[in-house]
């Protein structure tokens, strides 16, 4: 293998994809490749695709063109969820040489003996049922915090979702391996870990290659609470029906787990939640928010919500809008429903016109701005801890408090990747929060 080769990566989608790209990139480095930025000249360009992104196909083609512009002779490989769902479609894209599905993506370096361009992209994808084994990953060096994969796949059947078709059944890393990865991350000087997966609340399922639940998500949280050198552990997205009281109480009393929860709601209407085959109704969701705010009034709560799902009448949408307005939550991630092949929802009646979907999305994004502002205002004059990022953004350095308030202060490289206690003072025009340092 020629070690002088240059490789560049482009990742679409979620934290899980970023953790996997970072792990695959480390395999390349181990084999003597030099990792370069995607904008630079490379011999190999790897695109880690996403199936949730709107216009995933258009986005993919643009990225391939971008790579070819820099080096028309470069070898282009596509991996990830979209590659698993539509392998031949990606292989037909001009310039693509290799497409690897869910079971092959971690073996990418073994497919690179011949880097000459292929007329037609070579496809190595499988039936998703074969993706029943677990491969660990975590991100390092790309950001201030590390995304640590703890679980993959999903056994739920939400009627709008293709992720189970792209990533397979629910399966988990062993607790031992997760703790080992957390230690590896901490020795690299990373202070915050973000737990990531597809349905992390289902952690423990398939830990030892069977359907049994060896450890629970709560056991994972308990075990990760005392990893030397890790100051913060952030739970990324977790299903409301899998966020147990014991986990919330534990986070409330933990020095390391941060008071920030991202909990998908999807709709504020029980009728739609049933059509979506979600595993809870609004009462459970309201109860989760109340429980969190009872034991952690300063906690940040983020909410995923879908607008324009088939059957969402004006009344249904208003029910969602009203519930979100009343809930003590901090921000929204708003997704506009889009039809996905091989899902139940695509066959449902009551299709919502695109213009209406867009209008509803705009309304909820407006509500999210108000919610975030109100949450930030509720935190002014409070004492928080900030983990600073490492980028000079227009003369400022930014960071996040433990409860996910975004702050900024004039650029000072010594602050990069450090933790400081501060008192939040005011909100700037750009919505970021200013503060005073509190000397210990
Ligand atoms: S829980 Fe539902 S929405 Fe989430 S990945 Fe699983 S099937 Fe998709």
Boltz pocket constraint, residues with backbone or C-beta under 6 A from the ligand:
constraints:
  - pocket:
      binder: B
      contacts: [[A, 154], [A, 155], [A, 156], [A, 157], [A, 158], [A, 161], [A, 162], [A, 163], [A, 164], [A, 198], [A, 199], [A, 239]]
      max_distance: 6.0
